[in-house]
């Protein structure tokens, strides 16, 4: 079994672990403030307790996966 490191190097993933966990965290909405490291990256907004996913590599391509609390 291989362990794969994500691009942010913040944690390792085993093949049987869900890839729906956040790669990075950000205090607030990531649109225009955070540039994705890869398309499909998931970021946790710690202020709004919301997950965001990058659709492209543009810093305004983030879409909310969960509603903010």
N, C-alpha and C positions, 0 to 999 in steps of 0.2 A: 504494500500500500504506500503510495506517495503522498507527501504533504505538499500542498501548493500554497505559496505565499501570494497575497494580493499585492497589487501595484503600490498601495500606500504603505506596505510593510507594517501595518498596525496589528495584524494577527494572521495566524495560519489557518488554512481550511483543510480538513480531511475530506475525502471524496463523499462520505455519507452525511456531511453537514449541509444544511440548507444554505443556498446562496442568496437568500433573502435577508441576510443580516447586513447592517450598515458597514460600509467600508471606512467612512470617516464621520465625524460629528461637526456640527456648525451651530453656533448660537444665533439662530434666526433663519429666515428663508434664504436658500443659497443662490437664487436667481440674481444675477449681475454681481454677486460678491464672491462666488466660488467657481473656479473653472474645473470642469470634470477632468479626471485623469484618464477616463475611458468611457465610451458610450455604454450605458447600462449600469454605471456606478450608482450605488445607493448611499445616501447621506442621511443621518439622523439630525433633525433640527431639535436641539435641546431646549430651546425657548418655547417652541410651540408643540413639542413632543409629537413630531410628524416625520414620516419618512418621505424622502424625495428621490426621484430617479432621473438620471441624465439621459436624454433621448439622443443627443448628439454631443460633440465636443465643444459647442458654444456655451458660454457662461450664462446664457439666458434660456437654456433648453431643459431646465429642471421642471418636472411635473410631480405634484403631490400624490403619493401612493396611499396615504392615510389622512383623514381629516385632522386638522390641528385641534388640540384640547383647549 
